[in-house]
């Protein structure tokens, strides 16, 4: 029976001088295509093969639908200045309003999704989203943005989350990363969504530093290692992995809040993707759940876990 490995602390190399930026904005024209490719690679030989291929197809659609898509409404300068002054994110999820770009992205994704191979239950969920009225659509969107998705509508929200991911990544990409500031523990500085995972990167001037990755807009923000990404505690931090599995993906557990977020060693494997590899290592989540730790990360494609 597969067991979780003995908790260990992740070593930090000494001698590397890193001067990482606080934040790096997403590149929506590359991130979804890159994710789709990683998902297809991970699907080979995986017990989750069918689902990973489904997500890869969805990622391809997220990439393709951007071709010729109208520009998103840029965040006005006054809003950005006010956010900086009061330590708030420039993209306020609670005040989300649809624009032409979002409506067109919504229409395109739901139309293109018809060609994806999926279980009948997922196709019925897609049909329910396509046939939803304005009030139901607003409720779907609110559920994703507030992290309050009903247990009986998880499948519907996967498609809605996919549209919102594209839209918020495009909004975030138009910001100035130098204007971003911390807005709270476990919160993206761009939109305040929770992290999906964190990456230890091998970038020039940022080697071996850690970045949290937003589960909604894809913004990366620099964060200290051996510190809980959710509550900020440095007490009883440990790293769990599946014995015999890849050491490039571990769960950073926190003894203070009892939660965990996965940490990916991208400096050792540049192909690691914050969302794709989170989904593909679901077995680690299941083992940690049995050990009493709660998942603290957000991932629109692991709803219910």
C-alpha positions as CSV (number, residue, x, y, z in Angstrom):
1,X,0.0,0.0,0.0
2,X,1.3,3.4,-0.9
3,X,2.2,5.6,2.1
4,X,3.1,9.2,2.5
5,X,6.8,9.7,3.0
6,X,8.4,10.9,6.3
7,X,7.9,14.7,6.7
8,X,11.0,16.6,5.8
9,X,12.1,20.2,5.5
10,X,12.9,21.4,2.0
11,X,16.6,22.4,1.9
12,X,17.5,25.9,0.7
13,X,20.7,26.2,-1.3
14,X,23.3,28.6,0.1
15,X,25.3,30.8,-2.1
16,X,22.8,31.6,-4.8
17,X,22.0,35.3,-4.9
18,X,18.4,35.9,-5.9
19,X,16.7,39.2,-6.6
20,X,13.2,38.1,-7.5
21,X,10.4,40.5,-8.5
22,X,7.4,40.5,-6.2
23,X,5.0,39.5,-8.9
24,X,4.9,38.1,-12.4
25,X,1.8,38.6,-14.5
26,X,0.3,35.8,-16.6
27,X,0.7,35.3,-20.3
28,X,-2.8,34.1,-21.4
29,X,-1.6,33.5,-25.0
30,X,0.8,30.9,-23.7
31,X,-0.4,29.6,-20.4
32,X,-3.3,27.5,-21.5
33,X,-1.5,25.9,-24.5
34,X,1.4,25.0,-22.2
35,X,-1.0,23.5,-19.6
36,X,-2.8,21.5,-22.3
37,X,0.5,20.0,-23.4
38,X,1.5,19.1,-19.8
39,X,-1.9,17.5,-19.2
40,X,-1.5,15.3,-22.2
41,X,2.0,14.2,-21.1
42,X,0.7,13.5,-17.6
43,X,-2.2,11.5,-18.9
44,X,0.1,8.7,-20.3
45,X,-0.2,5.8,-17.9
46,X,-2.2,7.7,-15.3
47,X,-5.3,6.3,-13.5
48,X,-6.8,9.8,-14.2
49,X,-6.1,9.6,-17.9
50,X,-9.7,10.3,-19.2
51,X,-10.0,13.3,-16.9
52,X,-6.6,14.7,-17.8
53,X,-7.3,14.4,-21.5
54,X,-10.6,16.1,-21.0
55,X,-8.8,19.0,-19.2
56,X,-6.2,19.1,-22.0
57,X,-8.9,19.5,-24.6
58,X,-10.5,22.2,-22.4
59,X,-7.1,23.9,-22.2
60,X,-6.8,23.8,-25.9
61,X,-10.2,25.6,-26.2
62,X,-9.1,28.2,-23.6
63,X,-6.1,28.9,-25.8
64,X,-8.0,28.9,-29.2
65,X,-10.9,31.0,-28.2
66,X,-8.6,34.0,-27.6
67,X,-7.9,34.4,-31.3
68,X,-9.6,37.6,-32.3
69,X,-11.3,38.0,-28.9
70,X,-12.2,41.6,-28.1
71,X,-9.9,43.4,-25.6
72,X,-11.0,43.3,-22.0
73,X,-12.0,46.5,-20.3
74,X,-8.8,47.7,-18.7
75,X,-8.7,48.6,-14.9
76,X,-8.9,52.4,-14.6
77,X,-5.9,54.2,-13.0
78,X,-8.0,55.5,-10.1
79,X,-9.0,52.0,-9.2
80,X,-5.4,50.8,-9.2
81,X,-4.3,53.8,-7.1
82,X,-7.0,53.2,-4.6
83,X,-6.2,49.5,-4.4
84,X,-2.5,50.3,-3.6
85,X,-3.5,52.9,-1.0
86,X,-5.8,50.5,1.0
87,X,-3.9,47.2,0.4
88,X,-6.6,45.8,-1.9
89,X,-6.3,43.8,-5.1
90,X,-6.9,45.9,-8.3
91,X,-9.3,43.2,-9.7
92,X,-12.1,43.0,-7.2
93,X,-13.9,39.7,-7.7
94,X,-16.9,40.8,-5.6
95,X,-17.5,43.6,-8.1
96,X,-17.2,41.6,-11.3
97,X,-19.2,42.9,-14.2
98,X,-19.4,41.3,-17.6
99,X,-18.1,43.0,-20.6
100,X,-18.1,42.3,-24.4
101,X,-14.9,40.3,-24.1
102,X,-16.3,38.1,-21.4
103,X,-19.6,37.5,-23.1
104,X,-17.8,36.5,-26.3
105,X,-15.4,34.2,-24.4
106,X,-18.4,32.6,-22.7
107,X,-20.1,32.0,-26.1
108,X,-17.0,30.6,-27.8
109,X,-16.0,28.2,-25.0
110,X,-19.5,26.7,-24.6
111,X,-19.7,26.2,-28.4
112,X,-16.2,24.8,-28.8
113,X,-16.7,22.4,-25.8
114,X,-19.3,20.5,-27.8
115,X,-16.4,18.8,-29.6
116,X,-14.7,17.5,-26.5
117,X,-15.0,13.8,-25.6
118,X,-16.6,13.7,-22.2
119,X,-18.9,11.5,-20.0
120,X,-22.6,11.9,-20.5
121,X,-22.9,13.5,-17.1
122,X,-20.5,16.2,-18.1
123,X,-22.3,16.7,-21.4
124,X,-25.6,17.2,-19.5
125,X,-23.8,19.7,-17.3
126,X,-22.6,21.6,-20.3
127,X,-26.1,21.7,-21.7
128,X,-27.4,23.1,-18.5
129,X,-24.9,25.9,-18.6
130,X,-25.7,26.6,-22.3
131,X,-29.4,26.7,-21.6
132,X,-29.2,28.7,-18.4
133,X,-30.8,32.1,-18.2
134,X,-29.2,35.3,-17.1
135,X,-30.0,34.8,-13.4
136,X,-28.6,31.2,-13.4
137,X,-25.5,32.4,-15.3
138,X,-24.9,35.1,-12.7
139,X,-25.2,32.5,-10.0
140,X,-22.7,30.2,-11.7
141,X,-20.2,33.0,-11.9
142,X,-20.8,34.1,-8.4
143,X,-20.2,30.6,-7.1
144,X,-16.8,30.4,-8.8
145,X,-15.6,33.8,-7.8
146,X,-16.7,33.4,-4.2
147,X,-15.4,29.9,-3.8
148,X,-18.9,28.8,-2.8
149,X,-19.8,26.1,-5.4
150,X,-22.8,23.8,-4.6
151,X,-21.9,20.2,-4.3
152,X,-24.7,19.2,-6.7
153,X,-23.4,21.5,-9.5
154,X,-19.6,20.8,-9.6
155,X,-19.6,19.8,-13.3
156,X,-21.3,22.9,-14.5
157,X,-18.9,25.1,-12.7
158,X,-15.9,23.5,-14.4
159,X,-16.9,25.1,-17.7
160,X,-17.8,28.4,-16.0
161,X,-14.4,28.5,-14.2
162,X,-12.6,27.9,-17.5
163,X,-14.2,31.0,-19.0
164,X,-13.4,33.1,-15.9
165,X,-9.8,31.8,-15.9
166,X,-9.3,33.2,-19.5
167,X,-11.0,36.5,-18.7
168,X,-9.1,37.2,-15.4
169,X,-5.8,36.2,-17.0
170,X,-6.4,38.7,-19.7
171,X,-7.3,41.3,-17.2
172,X,-4.3,40.6,-15.1
173,X,-2.0,40.7,-18.1
174,X,-2.9,44.4,-18.7
175,X,-1.7,45.5,-15.3
176,X,1.8,46.7,-14.3
177,X,3.4,44.1,-12.1
178,X,5.4,46.8,-10.3
179,X,2.2,48.3,-9.0
180,X,1.2,45.1,-7.2
181,X,1.5,44.8,-3.4
182,X,0.7,42.1,-0.8
183,X,-3.0,42.1,0.1
184,X,-3.1,39.4,2.8
185,X,-2.1,35.8,3.6
186,X,-3.1,33.3,1.0
187,X,-4.4,35.9,-1.4
188,X,-3.3,36.8,-4.9
189,X,-2.1,40.4,-5.1
190,X,-4.0,40.8,-8.3
191,X,-7.5,39.4,-7.6
192,X,-7.2,38.0,-4.0
193,X,-8.0,34.4,-5.1
194,X,-6.3,31.6,-3.2
195,X,-3.1,29.9,-4.6
196,X,-3.5,26.7,-6.5
197,X,0.1,25.7,-5.7
198,X,3.5,27.2,-5.4
199,X,6.6,26.8,-7.6
200,X,10.3,26.8,-6.6
201,X,11.7,28.3,-9.8
202,X,15.0,28.4,-11.6
203,X,14.7,31.7,-13.3
204,X,17.6,34.0,-13.8
205,X,17.9,36.4,-10.8
206,X,15.3,34.3,-9.0
207,X,16.9,30.9,-8.7
208,X,15.5,28.7,-6.0
209,X,12.9,31.2,-4.9
210,X,9.3,30.4,-4.3
211,X,6.3,31.9,-6.1
212,X,2.6,31.2,-5.2
213,X,0.4,30.8,-8.3
214,X,-3.1,32.3,-8.4
215,X,-5.9,29.8,-9.0
216,X,-8.0,32.3,-11.0
217,X,-5.9,34.8,-12.9
218,X,-2.6,33.0,-13.0
219,X,-0.5,35.8,-11.3
220,X,2.7,34.6,-9.6
221,X,3.8,36.3,-6.4
222,X,7.0,35.8,-4.5
223,X,6.7,34.2,-1.1
224,X,9.2,33.0,1.5
225,X,9.9,29.2,1.7
226,X,9.2,27.1,4.8
227,X,6.2,29.4,5.6
228,X,2.6,28.5,5.3
229,X,1.2,30.1,2.2
230,X,-2.3,30.2,3.8
231,X,-1.8,31.4,7.4
232,X,1.8,32.7,7.3
233,X,3.0,30.4,10.2
234,X,6.5,29.1,10.2
235,X,5.7,26.6,12.9
236,X,5.5,22.8,12.2
237,X,5.9,23.2,8.4
238,X,6.7,19.9,6.8
239,X,6.8,18.4,3.3
240,X,4.9,15.2,2.5
241,X,5.2,13.1,-0.6
242,X,4.1,9.7,-1.8
243,X,6.8,7.1,-1.1
244,X,8.3,6.0,-4.4
245,X,6.7,8.9,-6.3
246,X,8.2,12.0,-7.9
247,X,10.1,14.2,-5.4
248,X,9.3,17.3,-7.6
249,X,5.7,17.5,-6.2
250,X,5.2,17.6,-2.5
251,X,2.5,18.9,-0.1
252,X,3.6,21.6,2.3
253,X,1.6,20.9,5.4
254,X,1.1,23.4,8.3
255,X,0.7,22.3,11.8
256,X,-0.8,25.6,12.8
257,X,-3.8,25.8,10.5
258,X,-4.0,22.1,9.6
259,X,-4.0,22.8,5.9
260,X,-1.6,22.2,2.9
261,X,-0.8,23.5,-0.5
262,X,1.4,21.6,-3.0
263,X,4.9,22.9,-3.8
264,X,6.4,22.1,-7.2
265,X,10.1,22.0,-7.9
266,X,10.0,23.7,-11.3
267,X,13.8,24.4,-11.1
268,X,14.3,20.7,-11.4
269,X,11.6,20.0,-14.0
270,X,10.6,23.0,-16.1
271,X,7.6,21.2,-17.5
272,X,5.7,21.2,-14.2
273,X,2.5,23.2,-14.4
274,X,0.8,24.6,-11.3
275,X,-2.7,23.4,-12.2
276,X,-2.0,20.3,-14.3
277,X,0.4,18.8,-11.8
278,X,-1.9,19.6,-8.9
279,X,-4.7,17.6,-10.6
280,X,-2.4,14.8,-11.7
281,X,-1.2,14.2,-8.1
282,X,-4.7,13.7,-6.6
283,X,-3.5,10.6,-4.9
284,X,-1.4,12.8,-2.6
285,X,-4.5,14.7,-1.7
286,X,-6.4,11.6,-0.8
287,X,-3.6,10.3,1.4
288,X,-3.3,13.6,3.2
289,X,-7.1,13.8,3.7
290,X,-6.8,10.5,5.5
291,X,-4.0,11.8,7.7
292,X,-6.2,14.8,8.9
293,X,-4.8,17.7,6.8
294,X,-7.3,19.8,4.8
295,X,-6.6,21.0,1.3
296,X,-6.2,24.8,1.4
297,X,-5.5,25.4,-2.3
298,X,-8.0,26.4,-4.9
299,X,-8.3,24.6,-8.2
300,X,-11.3,24.9,-10.4
301,X,-10.6,21.4,-11.8
302,X,-10.4,19.7,-8.4
303,X,-13.8,20.8,-7.1
304,X,-15.0,18.7,-4.3
305,X,-11.5,17.8,-3.0
